[in-house]
Amino acid sequence: MPVRRLAALAAVLTLTVGAATACTEANGTEGKDYVAGDSIVVPIPVAQRKSPVEFSGETLSGDRLDLADLRGKPVVVNVWWSECPPCRKEAPILQEASGELADGASVVGINIRDTSKDNALAFERTFDVTYPSIYDFGSQQLLNFPPPYNPRDMPSTMVLDDQGRVAALIRGEIPSKTTLLELVEDVAAGK
């Protein structure tokens, strides 16, 4: 009998610890109900790239943006939300990279969680963001990215090649401006 009780107690403890672990918040989310990535950089070989990503929508400034109009050079697509701490941390990196890439690549944001454009616009003002961002509350634009390259982490950054295909993916916060610029440079070189 004592062995059975011990085995039962061990099973209950295992289930309890497992349930408690499953209920904790994701790394770095600070209780905001999203999955923060671990800054994993995933380059995608040319032969493994899927169909071009197609999306269009209204930017936060009210202009129309169609991704197809940006073909012919790499495009950095960053998925963000104003309350996301890693998004706030990487915003200056994206803005600086946008300025440095000006003629060689474009940067586009997709805001997916702000219930009000005002919050997203305040984020852009706070971080002096000058590149366009599509307002996509409801995340419909994310459905246009082919699995397994569709954004699942907050933030997520994709580098599209000159044909509009996902060529590199950063799951989570951009590790550094140098990392992003090197990814774009590799994609522009046909790697």
Secondary structure, DSSP 8 states (H G I E B T S, - for coil): -HHHHHHHHHHHHHHHHHHHHHTS--TT-TTSSS-----EEEE--GGG--S----EEEBTTS-EEEGGGGTTS-EEEEEE-TT-HHHHHHHHHHHHHHHHHTTT-EEEEEE-S-SSHHHHHHHHHHTT--S-EEE-TT-GGGGGS-TTSS--SSSEEEEE-TTS-EEEEEESS---HHHHHHHHHHHHTT-
